[in-house]
Amino acid sequence: MVLIITATCTKEEVSLTYKGTVMDTIGGHPVQGVTVGLTGCEPSSKSTCSPLAVGQSITDVNGRFLIQTKTKSDRFFLTVNGSIYRNGSPIWGQEDLNRYYNMLYLK
């Protein structure tokens, strides 16, 4: 007998709100016009990450940004002006995004 089991993850979408401020590390001033983006990992039974566009925002005159969307992902990669921010390690969940990545610094 051959038994084939296919496992898929059918995680439900949840609301995501991520907000913060982008600052210039040299002068400590807010930076306007910066694109902040989130890429998630498609939920699956695999340990690898299949990229999933989550959302993006452009900073205002005060350097503030807001991303509000729905997503199935619980792992995120943060991009600033198209480049991966910091070391490129995944950020786990909305709480960590808003707690540890609410102030972004550009060189």
C-alpha positions as CSV (number, residue, x, y, z in Angstrom):
1,M,0.0,0.0,0.0
2,V,1.2,3.5,-0.9
3,L,-0.1,6.4,1.1
4,I,0.5,9.9,-0.2
5,I,-0.2,12.8,2.1
6,T,-0.1,16.4,0.9
7,A,0.0,19.1,3.5
8,T,-0.8,22.7,2.8
9,C,-1.1,25.6,5.1
10,T,-4.5,27.4,4.7
11,K,-3.8,30.2,7.3
12,E,-6.4,32.9,7.4
13,E,-5.7,36.5,6.5
14,V,-5.3,38.8,9.5
15,S,-5.2,42.6,9.6
16,L,-1.7,44.1,9.8
17,T,-0.9,47.7,10.9
18,Y,2.8,48.7,10.8
19,K,3.8,52.3,11.5
20,G,7.0,54.1,12.3
21,T,9.4,56.9,11.4
22,V,12.5,57.1,9.2
23,M,15.3,59.3,10.6
24,D,18.6,60.4,9.2
25,T,21.4,59.0,11.4
26,I,23.7,61.9,10.8
27,G,21.5,64.9,11.6
28,G,18.7,63.0,13.4
29,H,16.1,64.6,11.2
30,P,13.0,62.9,9.7
31,V,13.4,61.8,6.1
32,Q,10.6,62.5,3.6
33,G,10.0,60.4,0.5
34,V,11.4,57.1,1.6
35,T,9.6,53.9,0.5
36,V,9.2,51.5,3.4
37,G,8.0,48.0,2.2
38,L,7.1,44.7,3.7
39,T,7.6,41.3,2.1
40,G,6.2,38.3,3.8
41,C,6.7,34.6,3.5
42,E,4.0,32.6,1.9
43,P,2.6,30.2,4.5
44,S,3.5,26.7,3.6
45,S,4.6,23.4,5.1
46,K,8.2,24.1,3.9
47,S,10.8,25.8,6.0
48,T,11.8,28.0,3.1
49,C,10.4,31.4,2.3
50,S,8.4,32.1,-0.8
51,P,8.2,35.9,-1.1
52,L,4.7,37.5,-0.8
53,A,4.2,41.2,-1.3
54,V,2.5,42.6,1.8
55,G,2.5,46.4,1.4
56,Q,4.5,49.6,1.2
57,S,4.3,53.3,2.2
58,I,6.1,56.5,1.4
59,T,7.2,58.6,4.4
60,D,5.6,62.0,4.9
61,V,7.3,65.4,5.7
62,N,7.8,64.1,9.3
63,G,9.4,60.9,8.2
64,R,6.3,58.9,9.2
65,F,4.9,55.9,7.4
66,L,1.9,53.6,7.8
67,I,1.2,50.2,6.2
68,Q,-2.3,48.8,6.7
69,T,-3.2,45.6,4.9
70,K,-4.4,42.0,5.3
71,T,-1.9,39.1,5.1
72,K,-1.5,35.4,5.7
73,S,2.2,35.8,6.6
74,D,3.7,35.9,10.1
75,R,7.3,36.4,8.9
76,F,8.4,39.6,7.3
77,F,11.4,41.2,5.6
78,L,11.6,45.0,5.8
79,T,12.9,47.0,2.9
80,V,13.8,50.7,2.7
81,N,14.0,52.2,-0.8
82,G,14.1,48.7,-2.2
83,S,17.0,47.4,-0.1
84,I,16.7,44.9,2.7
85,Y,16.9,46.7,6.0
86,R,19.6,45.6,8.5
87,N,20.7,42.0,8.3
88,G,17.9,40.6,6.3
89,S,16.7,38.2,9.0
90,P,13.0,37.6,9.1
91,I,10.9,39.6,11.6
92,W,8.4,37.4,13.4
93,G,4.9,39.0,13.7
94,Q,3.3,42.4,13.8
95,E,4.1,42.9,17.4
96,D,7.9,42.7,16.8
97,L,7.5,45.0,13.7
98,N,5.9,47.7,15.8
99,R,8.0,47.2,18.9
100,Y,11.5,46.9,17.5
101,Y,11.3,48.4,14.0
102,N,9.2,51.5,14.6
103,M,12.2,53.8,14.3
104,L,14.3,53.2,11.1
105,Y,17.6,55.0,10.6
106,L,19.3,55.8,7.3
107,K,22.9,56.7,6.7
